[in-house]
Amino acid sequence: MGKLDGKVACITGGTRSIGRGIAEAFLAEGASVVVNGRDEAKGARCIEEMGGGDRAAFFGGDASTQE
């Protein structure tokens, strides 16, 4: 059992660097994660590489704009 079992985290900029590290750490602690980024292909690859299965999803878009 992880510290974050049953929790959901939404991580913007989560396909690389610090954001990706946070997503991986949250998954390791039992959370489900929704990763946001601008590049759909990079997002799909990121989710596959993290191995989160049904506990990880990617949502494309630019979080720096309201649209």
C-alpha positions in Angstrom: 0.0 0.0 0.0 1.3 3.4 -1.0 0.9 6.7 0.8 -1.3 7.9 -2.1 -3.6 4.9 -2.8 -6.9 6.1 -4.0 -5.7 9.6 -4.9 -5.6 11.3 -8.3 -2.9 13.8 -9.3 -3.1 16.1 -12.3 0.4 17.1 -13.4 1.0 19.9 -15.9 4.2 19.7 -17.9 4.4 16.0 -16.9 6.0 14.5 -20.0 9.6 15.5 -19.1 12.0 16.6 -16.5 10.6 17.5 -13.0 7.0 17.0 -14.0 7.7 13.5 -15.3 9.6 12.7 -12.1 6.7 13.8 -10.0 4.3 11.7 -12.1 6.5 8.6 -11.6 6.9 9.2 -7.9 3.1 9.6 -7.5 2.5 6.4 -9.4 5.0 4.6 -7.2 3.1 5.7 -4.1 -0.2 4.4 -5.5 -1.8 7.5 -7.0 -3.5 7.6 -10.4 -2.1 10.4 -12.6 -3.3 12.6 -15.4 -0.4 14.0 -17.2 -0.7 17.2 -19.3 1.5 18.4 -22.1 1.5 20.0 -25.5 2.9 17.1 -27.6 0.4 14.3 -28.0 3.0 11.8 -29.3 5.4 12.6 -26.4 2.5 12.2 -24.0 1.5 8.8 -25.3 5.1 7.6 -25.2 5.5 9.0 -21.6 2.5 7.1 -20.3 3.6 3.9 -22.0 7.2 4.2 -20.6 6.0 5.0 -17.1 4.0 1.7 -17.1 1.1 3.1 -15.1 -1.4 0.9 -16.9 -5.0 2.0 -16.2 -3.7 4.4 -13.5 -2.1 6.9 -15.9 -3.6 9.0 -18.7 -2.4 11.8 -20.9 -4.4 15.0 -21.7 -3.0 17.2 -24.4 -3.1 21.0 -24.2 -1.3 24.1 -23.2 -1.8 24.8 -19.5 -0.4 28.3 -19.9 -3.5 29.6 -21.8 -7.2 29.6 -20.7 -8.4 28.1 -24.1 
